[in-house]
């Protein structure tokens, strides 16, 4: 049974207004929210949860830590004492089960998907339900932030948060920044959305607009904070003066694409001391992933049609290529960067009532410390998710009721 897109959009418009987002939001972001939800079986949801928990167990193993930190930037050696915030684990659902495509440490969309989930509740048929209570989702997100704070700052009260990105008002997910600011303020935390250039260091603290910054919610894609514009954040972070989440070490432990070559490698996991359940879970869920080197480039090119190539520190599908779409020119350009070659796993499809054919879909699990907080899907056409497909975008995940 389908959820009527018209009812879903009407409910969403009501929720958007209730959360203080501008009325032009849906006009300026016409492809942010999909017209239809995506259905995922209870069995597949259980498998997604098992993978999230298994990843968390492996990340704690000394052999894994040593291996990933060996290729990580130097700043990742610094451990601030916090997990590093919420993860986004992205899956394709195949006939053989879910496959973990990648992990992200600053996954966009959590509050946006909580918003659409709450809106959808008013127009869902009784035979389906959301896998998690979407009314509690934003509280889970807030609790993650509070845990990140207390792990490093102890019982000291969290007074102020800066939501930081380059030219934030120009970012496509700026509406979510507004939702985060509203959430923090509603719970007694001063919140400012700012560009890194607006931060200054004085008297052992970061300041923004005349206020001390206790914590940075980091939406930058300069994961090791190497850009000159981010030097103020980098120094304050390394000095323990400000809590940063997600931080460079978290990206190195979870989100560097090279890590997938270890997470799905049965022999490595056995040697690292992972449990049998963890090994079986990850070996079946993570597509075969190979680090691209000067020695194996010719061999990878020869079988490129069955591979997907991603930059080690990539994000948002930037500079990622399906092997059958690669040109020689792009291939030569890739030789100067760290890349992985991942077994091509085709996404599942969501059939629609439109004339443009089915949508591709992937499933994102937002998780913290191995525990799922909420689920969302993305519908799209083309090579990668891009929020440009009419009728595509973030979609709520539904499963069977009961």
Secondary structure, DSSP 8 states (H G I E B T S, - for coil): ----HHHHHHHHHHHHHHTT--TTHHHHTTTSB-SS-EE--HHHHHHHHHHHHHHHHHHTSHHHHHHHHHSS-GGGG---SS--S-EEEEEEEETTEEEEEEEESS-TTHHHHHHHHHHHHTT--TTEEESS-TTTHHHHHHHHHHHHHHHHHTTS---EEEEE-TTGGGSTTHHHHHHHHHHHHHTT-EEEEE-GGGEEEETTEEEETTEEE-EEEE--S-TT--SGGGHHHHHHHHTTSSEEES-HHHIIIII-GGGHHHHT-HHHHHHHT--HHHHHHHHHHB--EEE--TTTHHHHHHTGGGEEEEETT--TTTT-EEGGG--HHHHHHHTTS-EEEEE----EEE--SSSS--EEEEEEEEEETTEEEEEEEEEE-SSS--S-STT-EEEEEEEE--
